Amino acid sequence: MKRRAIGGLDLPAIGYGAMVLSPGVYGDIDDERGASALRAALDAGAVHVDTSDAYGVDGHNERLVGRVIEGRGDEVVVATKFGLAVPEGEPARAHPVGLAFRELRVNAEPRLVRPYAERSLRNLGVDAIDLYYLHYVDPGVPVEETVGAMGELVKDGLVRHLGVSNVTAEQLRRAHAAYPVTAVQTEWSLWRPVDPALLRAARELGVGVVAWSPLGAGFLTGTVGELGEGDFRRHAPRFAPENLAANNDRYAPIRALADQLGLTPAQLALAWLLHQDEHVVAIPGSRSPAHIAENADAAGITLHPDTLARLDEALARFEVMGGTIL
């Protein structure tokens, strides 16, 4: 697996988004199948594992990751996030999102940062979290106050590197001024362009970019049809039946290009993303060991400039129907 410099971290170009391993994301899944998928990712070199205390019930995702990486800690970079799994009895503020339920509830008050981290450390079974993110900025708390409290975790050895997720360029600058930020996590894919101002700020500050949902929540694999019960994508406007049908039609030229190149649509999407900036890595999630191996292989694909130009031309005509999470 090719590796890239992300802030002060050395990461594989393709990591693994573990959110898919908890029930209620893409429908039901048991821990045996989830553990098997994660082991396949590690074996493929996707040893940057991204989770959150909010994935699954009562820290399910973190605990599953912790069981699988036990004994492999030296090779794995563990990233997790906080702010959405608010402790019982604590207030939470609304953060607007583009899903049908319209908002998430957030509490990122500085006094809770250490308890959040200590809970994640227990769930993961590790002595220190390699990369610790603020999941969403709390509308009631200046981001620099939250990040300042996160910096204390680094000083105390509980966390090695800090990240912020789902922020604006201005929020990234304020966060980085409070304590050096290693990575910013943002949605970025063929059907969700990165905010140019955010990318510019990251480059200026020397902050690496971690692209979440680099396969458009599975859409860019070219295999998404009817969604089952318990699939969170049923809340996303882009996956509403009428929008999904239109988007699949409009994405056809890109699928055809992948076929011409002898690539899967997912591989083309990931290779394209890695060509956008030398300090970006992707964290696709999958439950299929075969698809995980295919995704990992995308790290070694070099696209010809003519191919990139054809993709840009296709994207210019590809008007996506419906919004995403943010």
C-alpha positions as CSV (number, residue, x, y, z in Angstrom):
1,M,0.0,0.0,0.0
2,K,1.4,3.4,-1.0
3,R,1.6,5.8,1.9
4,R,1.1,9.6,2.3
5,A,2.1,12.3,4.7
6,I,-0.9,13.7,6.5
7,G,0.2,16.4,8.8
8,G,2.6,14.6,11.1
9,L,1.2,11.2,10.3
10,D,2.3,8.6,7.8
11,L,-0.9,6.9,6.5
12,P,-1.8,4.5,3.8
13,A,-3.4,6.2,0.8
14,I,-6.5,4.0,1.3
15,G,-7.7,3.5,4.9
16,Y,-10.9,2.0,6.2
17,G,-14.1,3.6,7.4
18,A,-15.5,1.3,10.1
19,M,-18.9,2.9,10.4
20,V,-20.4,0.2,8.1
21,L,-19.6,-2.4,10.7
22,S,-22.4,-1.4,13.1
23,P,-26.1,-2.3,12.6
24,G,-28.4,0.5,11.5
25,V,-26.0,1.9,8.9
26,Y,-26.4,-0.3,5.8
27,G,-28.9,-2.6,7.5
28,D,-28.2,-5.5,9.9
29,I,-24.7,-7.0,10.4
30,D,-23.3,-9.3,13.1
31,D,-20.0,-8.9,14.8
32,E,-18.5,-12.0,13.2
33,R,-19.0,-10.6,9.7
34,G,-17.9,-7.1,10.8
35,A,-14.7,-8.4,12.4
36,S,-14.0,-10.5,9.2
37,A,-14.3,-7.3,7.1
38,L,-12.0,-5.3,9.3
39,R,-9.4,-8.1,9.3
40,A,-9.6,-8.1,5.5
41,A,-8.9,-4.3,5.5
42,L,-5.9,-4.7,7.8
43,D,-4.5,-7.5,5.7
44,A,-4.9,-5.4,2.6
45,G,-2.8,-2.6,4.1
46,A,-5.7,-0.3,5.0
47,V,-4.4,0.0,8.5
48,H,-5.8,3.5,9.1
49,V,-9.1,2.6,10.8
50,D,-11.6,5.4,11.3
51,T,-14.4,5.0,13.9
52,S,-16.5,7.1,16.3
53,D,-18.0,6.8,19.7
54,A,-21.4,7.6,18.0
55,Y,-21.3,4.6,15.6
56,G,-23.6,1.9,16.9
57,V,-25.2,1.7,20.3
58,D,-23.2,2.3,23.4
59,G,-19.8,2.5,21.6
60,H,-20.4,-0.7,19.6
61,N,-18.2,0.3,16.7
62,E,-15.2,1.3,18.9
63,R,-15.5,-1.9,20.9
64,L,-15.6,-4.1,17.8
65,V,-12.5,-2.3,16.4
66,G,-10.8,-2.7,19.7
67,R,-11.3,-6.5,19.7
68,V,-10.0,-6.8,16.1
69,I,-6.9,-4.7,16.5
70,E,-5.9,-6.3,19.8
71,G,-2.3,-7.5,19.3
72,R,-1.9,-5.5,16.0
73,G,-1.6,-2.1,17.6
74,D,1.9,-1.4,16.2
75,E,0.7,-1.6,12.6
76,V,-2.7,0.2,13.0
77,V,-3.5,3.9,13.2
78,V,-6.7,4.3,15.1
79,A,-8.8,7.4,14.6
80,T,-12.0,8.1,16.4
81,K,-14.3,11.0,16.9
82,F,-16.4,12.6,19.7
83,G,-19.2,15.0,20.4
84,L,-22.4,13.1,19.2
85,A,-22.6,10.4,21.8
86,V,-23.6,12.8,24.5
87,P,-23.7,11.4,28.1
88,E,-27.1,11.0,29.6
89,G,-28.2,14.1,31.5
90,E,-26.0,16.4,29.5
91,P,-27.4,19.1,27.2
92,A,-27.1,18.8,23.5
93,R,-27.4,21.4,20.7
94,A,-28.8,21.1,17.2
95,H,-26.3,20.9,14.3
96,P,-28.2,21.1,11.0
97,V,-27.6,18.3,8.4
98,G,-29.1,17.5,5.0
99,L,-30.7,14.2,6.0
100,A,-34.4,13.7,6.5
101,F,-34.2,14.1,10.3
102,R,-32.5,17.5,9.7
103,E,-30.2,17.7,12.7
104,L,-27.7,16.0,14.9
105,R,-27.3,16.7,18.6
106,V,-23.9,17.8,19.7
107,N,-22.1,18.6,22.9
108,A,-18.4,19.5,22.6
109,E,-18.0,21.5,25.8
110,P,-14.3,21.5,27.0
111,R,-15.3,19.9,30.4
112,L,-16.5,16.8,28.5
113,V,-13.6,16.3,26.2
114,R,-11.5,14.2,28.6
115,P,-14.4,12.0,29.7
116,Y,-15.2,11.4,26.0
117,A,-11.6,10.4,25.3
118,E,-11.4,8.1,28.4
119,R,-14.5,6.3,27.3
120,S,-13.1,5.8,23.8
121,L,-9.8,4.5,25.2
122,R,-11.7,1.9,27.2
123,N,-13.8,0.9,24.2
124,L,-10.8,0.6,21.9
125,G,-8.6,-1.1,24.5
126,V,-5.6,1.2,23.7
127,D,-3.3,3.4,25.7
128,A,-3.5,6.3,23.3
129,I,-5.7,7.4,20.4
130,D,-3.6,8.0,17.3
131,L,-5.9,10.6,15.7
132,Y,-8.7,12.2,17.7
133,Y,-11.4,14.3,16.0
134,L,-14.0,16.7,17.0
135,H,-16.9,15.1,15.0
136,Y,-19.0,18.2,14.5
137,V,-18.5,21.7,15.8
138,D,-20.8,22.4,18.7
139,P,-22.9,25.5,17.7
140,G,-22.8,26.6,21.3
141,V,-19.0,26.3,21.9
142,P,-16.3,28.2,20.0
143,V,-14.2,25.6,18.2
144,E,-11.0,26.9,19.6
145,E,-12.2,26.1,23.2
146,T,-13.0,22.5,22.3
147,V,-9.6,22.1,20.5
148,G,-7.8,23.7,23.4
149,A,-9.2,21.0,25.7
150,M,-8.2,18.4,23.1
151,G,-4.6,19.7,23.2
152,E,-4.4,18.9,26.9
153,L,-5.0,15.2,26.0
154,V,-2.0,15.3,23.7
155,K,0.1,16.8,26.5
156,D,-1.0,14.1,28.8
157,G,-0.3,11.3,26.4
158,L,-3.9,10.1,25.9
159,V,-4.0,11.3,22.2
160,R,-1.2,11.5,19.7
161,H,-2.6,13.8,17.0
162,L,-5.7,16.1,16.7
163,G,-8.2,16.3,13.9
164,V,-11.4,18.3,13.2
165,S,-14.2,17.0,11.0
166,N,-17.0,18.7,9.0
167,V,-15.7,22.2,9.5
168,T,-15.4,25.3,7.4
169,A,-12.1,26.9,6.4
170,E,-12.5,29.6,9.0
171,Q,-13.2,27.0,11.7
172,L,-10.1,25.0,10.7
173,R,-8.0,28.1,11.0
174,R,-9.3,28.9,14.4
175,A,-8.9,25.3,15.6
176,H,-5.3,25.2,14.3
177,A,-4.5,28.4,16.1
178,A,-5.7,26.9,19.4
179,Y,-3.6,23.7,19.0
180,P,-1.9,22.2,15.9
181,V,-4.3,20.1,13.8
182,T,-2.9,17.2,11.9
183,A,-6.0,16.3,9.8
184,V,-9.3,17.7,8.7
185,Q,-11.9,15.2,7.7
186,T,-14.5,16.2,5.1
187,E,-16.8,14.6,2.6
188,W,-15.1,14.5,-0.8
189,S,-15.9,12.3,-3.8
190,L,-16.8,12.4,-7.5
191,W,-20.3,13.5,-6.5
192,R,-19.4,15.8,-3.6
193,P,-16.7,18.4,-4.4
194,V,-14.5,19.6,-1.6
195,D,-14.9,23.2,-0.4
196,P,-12.1,25.0,-2.3
197,A,-11.6,27.4,0.7
198,L,-11.2,24.5,3.1
199,L,-8.7,22.7,0.8
200,R,-6.8,26.0,0.4
201,A,-6.7,26.5,4.2
202,A,-5.5,22.9,4.8
203,R,-2.7,23.4,2.3
204,E,-1.6,26.7,3.8
205,L,-1.6,25.2,7.4
206,G,0.1,21.9,6.5
207,V,-3.1,20.0,7.5
208,G,-3.8,16.7,5.8
209,V,-7.2,15.9,4.3
210,V,-9.1,12.6,5.1
211,A,-11.9,12.1,2.7
212,W,-15.0,10.4,4.2
213,S,-17.6,8.9,2.0
214,P,-15.2,8.8,-0.9
215,L,-17.5,6.4,-2.7
216,G,-20.6,8.6,-2.2
217,A,-22.0,6.2,0.5
218,G,-21.7,3.4,-1.9
219,F,-23.3,5.1,-4.9
220,L,-20.0,5.4,-6.8
221,T,-19.6,1.6,-6.8
222,G,-22.3,1.5,-9.4
223,T,-24.2,-1.2,-7.5
224,V,-26.7,0.7,-5.4
225,G,-30.3,-0.1,-6.3
226,E,-33.2,-0.5,-3.9
227,L,-32.3,0.2,-0.3
228,G,-33.4,-2.2,2.5
229,E,-34.9,-1.4,5.8
230,G,-32.4,-0.2,8.4
231,D,-30.2,1.5,5.8
232,F,-29.4,5.0,6.9
233,R,-29.2,6.1,3.2
234,R,-33.0,6.1,3.1
235,H,-32.7,9.4,5.0
236,A,-30.5,10.9,2.3
237,P,-32.2,12.9,-0.4
238,R,-29.7,11.7,-3.1
239,F,-30.9,8.1,-2.4
240,A,-34.7,8.9,-2.7
241,P,-36.0,6.5,-5.4
242,E,-36.6,9.2,-8.0
243,N,-33.2,10.9,-7.4
244,L,-31.3,7.6,-7.2
245,A,-32.7,6.6,-10.6
246,A,-31.7,9.9,-12.2
247,N,-28.3,9.9,-10.6
248,N,-27.6,6.3,-11.8
249,D,-28.5,7.4,-15.3
250,R,-26.2,10.5,-15.2
251,Y,-23.3,8.5,-13.7
252,A,-23.4,5.9,-16.6
253,P,-20.6,7.6,-18.6
254,I,-18.2,7.4,-15.7
255,R,-19.1,3.7,-15.1
256,A,-18.4,3.2,-18.8
257,L,-15.0,4.9,-18.6
258,A,-14.1,2.6,-15.7
259,D,-15.0,-0.4,-17.8
260,Q,-12.9,0.8,-20.6
261,L,-9.9,1.2,-18.3
262,G,-10.4,-2.3,-16.8
263,L,-11.2,-0.8,-13.4
264,T,-14.2,-1.1,-11.1
265,P,-16.2,2.1,-10.7
266,A,-15.0,2.3,-7.1
267,Q,-11.4,2.0,-8.1
268,L,-11.8,4.8,-10.6
269,A,-13.5,7.0,-8.0
270,L,-10.8,6.4,-5.4
271,A,-7.9,6.8,-7.9
272,W,-9.4,10.1,-9.1
273,L,-9.6,11.4,-5.5
274,L,-6.0,10.5,-4.8
275,H,-4.9,12.4,-7.8
276,Q,-6.6,15.6,-6.6
277,D,-4.0,16.4,-3.9
278,E,-0.9,14.6,-2.6
279,H,-1.9,15.1,1.0
280,V,-5.3,13.5,0.8
281,V,-6.2,9.9,1.9
282,A,-9.5,8.1,1.6
283,I,-11.4,6.0,4.1
284,P,-14.0,3.9,2.1
285,G,-16.0,1.4,4.1
286,S,-17.2,-2.0,2.9
287,R,-18.4,-5.2,4.4
288,S,-17.2,-7.3,1.5
289,P,-13.6,-8.6,1.7
290,A,-13.5,-8.8,-2.1
291,H,-14.5,-5.1,-2.4
292,I,-12.1,-4.1,0.4
293,A,-9.2,-5.7,-1.6
294,E,-10.4,-3.9,-4.8
295,N,-10.5,-0.6,-2.9
296,A,-7.0,-1.1,-1.5
297,D,-5.7,-1.8,-5.0
298,A,-6.8,1.7,-6.1
299,A,-3.9,3.2,-4.1
300,G,-1.5,1.9,-6.8
301,I,-3.5,3.1,-9.8
302,T,-2.0,6.0,-11.9
303,L,-4.5,7.8,-14.1
304,H,-3.3,9.4,-17.4
305,P,-3.9,13.1,-17.7
306,D,-6.3,12.4,-20.6
307,T,-8.3,10.2,-18.3
308,L,-8.5,12.9,-15.7
309,A,-9.6,15.4,-18.3
310,R,-12.4,13.0,-19.5
311,L,-13.5,12.6,-15.9
312,D,-13.6,16.4,-15.4
313,E,-15.6,16.7,-18.6
314,A,-18.1,14.0,-17.5
315,L,-18.4,15.6,-14.1
316,A,-19.2,19.0,-15.6
317,R,-22.3,17.4,-17.1
318,F,-23.1,15.3,-14.0
319,E,-25.7,17.3,-12.0
320,V,-26.4,15.4,-8.9
321,M,-30.0,15.2,-7.8
322,G,-30.6,15.7,-4.0
323,G,-28.4,16.7,-1.1
324,T,-25.9,14.8,1.1
325,I,-25.4,14.9,4.8
326,L,-24.0,18.5,5.1
